[in-house]
Amino acid sequence: MSQLSHLTIGRKGANGNGRRVYDWLRSQIESGVLSSGARVASTRALAEELGVARSTVTAAYEQLAAEGYLSIAVGRAARVASTLRKNMPSDIPEAPLPGKNLPLSAFGKRVACMDLLPPPEQRSASIDFRYGAVASRDFPVLAWKRAYLAALRSQRENLYYASPEGDQALRSALQGYLRRARGLVCSADQILIVNGAQQAIDLCARLLLEPGSSYVFEDPGYLMARRCFEASGATLVSVPVDACGIDTAQLPADEHVRLVYVTPSHQFPLGGVLPISRRMELLRWAQRRNAWVIEDDYGGEFRYRYPPRAIDALQSIDTDSRVIYVGTFSKVLSPQLRMAYVVLPQALVEPFRKAKQLADRHVPMFEQRVLASLIDSGAYERHVRLVRRENENRRAALLDAIKSYLPRDVIVDGASAGLHIVLWLPFLSSQDEPRLVAAASLEGVGVYAVSSHFVAPEVNPYSRPAGLTLGYASLTLEQIHQGLKTLSSVIASLL
């Protein structure tokens, strides 16, 4: 074992020394220096050569034997496992080249080719108008802490897996809250607690769509929802939106349509509110087509103009059990909480519950109990009112900054509700959006092109002005003003 002369052992304790002996021997075996069936030095000899305790070497040998690298037995010399080399790859496999066929399912191949939203760390800016971000200072830390500690102290029979549909206390609390706040008519049994609205939409895609079927989607619409439906292999049927939301006069007569995805209370991203005439037409169309309606109520709590009360959900007027209502805690509390809920027609409760159980068993229970406690005590609704006032102040600051710093002919959409606006720049075309976003980023301001939400943004790009989505829920009033002032300079440099 003279090959060991280069292996130096520092004074790092038995555990550190044992790991180094293990790593070295394993590398010698895997590289073929110690061939299949070769005799290995005794633990005593190797320990003396390395100047470590024999027990350290013994522990390394035993670990290698447990993993199949060595064959050891009492009274016999340790040897490299005789069948090892023929079962090991002779060369390190090459990484698959881009475009090379991968052993993926059709679903996996569709997902692998998708362009998704980049993670937050790739979109950092000192003043970031990113939609979906909320202010950490708005989080109800004290109320959450009290409720969480109470949940920890409560006696539970065991800590085994919980029900996939969610905690009964939270579902009962949500039933009352949704009735008061959004006009929903449902039982607690129709509510499924999920890991964020994205999981709710993904479950809808998996359970309701398949290759050969079709789905209707708003154009423009929420990109991550569209990606879920695309992954199913179903065919997209895009329907344009206008100032009032999805244009129900253009709904298709396609008999293969299984569902329509809509954001009726605040169309994403343009902000239109679907009027009652279109809501009724949408439900009648779904009944004729025997299709489901997915209502994504992502920001239903936030409405700022008359009427101040949030508009009742589409589900509240559904008399044919067609609407699947998706709600979330991300905008009121935090997207990092990863908790949302689905209100299902009775016929879908059991398949969705089972699909949820297959996906991840259930949502974390302590957080569910905390939310149930906050809703039951009234603390959650008080927090909603507080956050609504804070965001109304931010919205007012954003509109004031736009008026103060930007050219007079800019157009603002979607300011009456939600947590973002769309800013149209008629003096630039949609072709200029990438330059505008890049130039603003260089100045430390994060803004986002509206084109990514269009189904086919490259079609007739000069026919549409440049547009930006500006989220404001995570910013201070000072940041909003400074960000728009900087954006004004960036726009001027492009004209």
Order of alpha helices (4+ residues) and beta strands (2+ residues): alpha-alpha-alpha-beta-beta-alpha-beta-alpha-alpha-beta-alpha-beta-alpha-beta-beta-beta-alpha-beta-beta-beta-alpha-alpha-alpha-beta-beta-alpha-beta-beta-beta-alpha
